[in-house]
Each structure stands twice: as structure tokens, then as C-alpha cells.
Amino acid sequence: MKIASGTPLNVSLHWNDDDIQPVGQLAYRDRIAYLEYDDAFLKAGRDLSPVHHETSSGLQRPYQADVFEGLHGVFNDSLPDGWGRLLVDRRARQLGIEPATLTPLDRLACVGSRGIGALCYAPSIEAWEAGENELDLDQLAADARLVLGGDVGEVLSTLGQAGGSPGGARPKALIALNDNGRAVHGTDAAPEGYDHYLVKFPGHGDPEDIAAIEMAYAMMAKEAGVSMPETRLLGGNNGQFYFAARRFDRDGASRVHVHSASGLLYSDFRIPALDYKDLILLTRTVTRDQRQCKAMFTLAVFNVLAHNRDDHARQFSYIMERDGSWRMAPAYDLTWSQGPGGEHSSAVLGHGKNITRAHLIELGRKADLKAPDATQVIERVEGALSKWKPFASEYGVSHASADMIAAALAKVRL
């Protein structure tokens, strides 16, 4: 699981099987990464990370070397956190390697070509033993519980193949899914008739109906005007349900470049530091599109009114197409959450809680929305959230969870 000391990684953008664009070489020395762009990429004039980095010749250091273990923010986005990092660390120990000795480049080599987005890294390391292509979601969920409980055993490679790349704390897997709900490994190309999905499994402390809650939230968000990927509620043979979202970074064999607000701004998502006014400014800077600024405002309003307080910097992403154009990625990880200390990870004009209508209307001004237009967005979100109970009932949320969330939503009404 370790590349030879001093070995650089070749970085490329895999737009599809017939269109692989070299980016450059990435090296790591004295706990700092250095990127040297490929000459052809320099001539193309594309910026991988348009806030703090311009594509230019010479060795490119990270904007802030002390945030992501000396790695550039755009490459840190390729690394898993939470669940994916846990799997890699457990696998390292199985192989007699202390996880603390793994450098960011070692971890990127473990990602190889199987990460989120179009960025790929070579030489890659095959950390996981090959297993069966067809997946049993119930078995994956049971295996995830074993790993969370400290028992790695033979299940680790299966989980690592399926879930060694995504971020987030909850166990998850990258799968390919057909219309009949059959699942196979989805980190590489999907077979004909299958689409790429990310499926989540319950984690420590999650209610049994966590998948139903997230599905109901996804439907509310769509009705509220938030851009969402296609979502599905998958039923297992044991009565358990799993939430699945179609991957927005893949369309068949084609990929797009994905970059989070965390990576763009060098903002450690573990530290609540962002404000939605920063996210609106970031959206304007990256996309240069007023409609996208309104979309970010809509998402902010939904998160505030829906009591989704786990709204940290890695929960917002942007997509770059092959032609270099940028847009907001569809929203993800929308669900009820208490947040750090009962506050939002991303504040509204400095307020982490007790956010008022006046605060949101003022936030709308940061998105160049006049008060009536901001009010229209707020009212549409309020209308969608007023249907929480019907949505909860439709997707099988328990009465206890539905009542608890309804009470929480009532407390944040403007």
C-alpha cells in the first residue's frame, strides 16, 4: 500500500475511455506536495482549482500547506474521509503497515482511477483482493457493522473495493445498479443496462429508518427547488432499506471533474468556519452564473429550514465539464442533523442558529436577489417542508422519527 519513497504520481483527467488528458506530475517532499503541469495541459488553459491556483509553469505548491497534510485542495478532494479512510487504515494494518506512515500520495495511489470525479492517479496500488462482481446489499451492510465494531476479517476487501473512495462518516459503497435493483461493483465501468450509484448503510447511532428519512428529505428538496440527483430507496431481503443516489460525476463511461468548497477554499470541513455568504461568493467566482448563485441561496434556505446542520465545506461541490465550464453539483447528504453544538457548520451572516427571515433575505442580497425574489424562494421551501409528514409516510419513516423531525422543523419556522 506504499509507493517507493520519492516516486511521483502521474495525474490525469479521464473524461472517458477514449479521452484521457494528462495534467502533470505530483511529488511529495518534506510533507509538502508539488505539482508540475504537463506542457499540453498548460497550453489548454484550464484551471483545475480556479480560486487559489492558476495553471502555470514551474513547481506549484498548495495555497496553504498546513490544511490537508501538505496536499493541494483539489487532490485532497480525491481522498476519502470518515468511512473510506477507516477502511484504508484497517487494510494497512492487515498488511503490517502503520497507517500514520502512509503519505497523501500513498493514499492517492490507493484511489487510482476509482475515485469520485475525473482525476486519476498512477502508479496505482491495488489494495483490495478481488471478489465476486455481484453484490448483496444486506451482506455489505452486515459486513459494515462488523468493521465498525472492530472486526475486519475477510470482509474488508469486499467493502474496500466498493467503498474505499467516497467521503463521509456513514458506511457506503459505489455500485452499479439496474432497473431491477441488481447491484454489481461500480467503481469501474458499469455494465450495459446499469447506472452508477452511491448507496449508504446505517452507521453507529443512526435510526433504523435513516434511509427512509434521507429519501423523504431528497423528495422535499426537489419540491423546494433544490437540484438533486436521481434517488432510490432499495429494499433488502431482511426488511432493511438503503438510500441510493445516482452519481453525478459519471454518465456511462464519461466523467466530470468534481471539486468541493473545502478543496477550493482550503477549508477544513472538521472546523465550522464557512458562511453561506462565502459559498455564494465562491459560486459566483467559479461559475460566473447568477442562476447558480440563486441555486446556492436556495440550498442555504433549505438547509436552514430543514434543520440540516451538517452543512460543512465538503457538502458543497462544483462540476467542471470537458470544455472548462463550471456549475454547482447537485445537492447531496440532505437530512435532519443536529450539527456541531446545535449550530450549522455553515453560518448565515455569522449566525449558526436562531436564523430569521431577515437574515435569509439579507443573504439573498448577497446572491443579487431582491427581497421579493428571496421571499419567493423562502416560501417555496416552506411549502415543501410543510409536507414533511406525507413524505415521511410515503417512504416509511417511523412515527417516532416523523414526530421528532416535525417538532424540530416547527422550531425553525420563520
Secondary structure, DSSP 8 states (H G I E B T S, - for coil): ----TT--EEEEEEEETTEEEEEEEEEEETTEEEEEE-HHHHHHT--SSTTT----SSEE--SSTTTTTT--HHHHTTS--THHHHHHHHHHHHTT--GGG--HHHHHHHHTT-SSSSEEEES----S----SEE-HHHHHHHHHHHHTT--GGGHHHHHHHHSS--SSS-EEEEEE-TT--EEE-SS---TT-EEEEEE---TT--TTHHHHHHHHHHHHHHHT-----EEEEE-TTS-EEEEEE-TTEETTEE-EEEEHHHHHT--TTS---BHHHHHHHHHHHH--HHHHHHHHHHHHHHHHTTB----GGG-EEEE-TTS-EEE------S-B--GGGS-SSBBTTBSSS--HHHHHHHHHHTT--HHHHHHHHHHHHHHHTTHHHHHHHTT--HHHHHHHHHHHHHT--
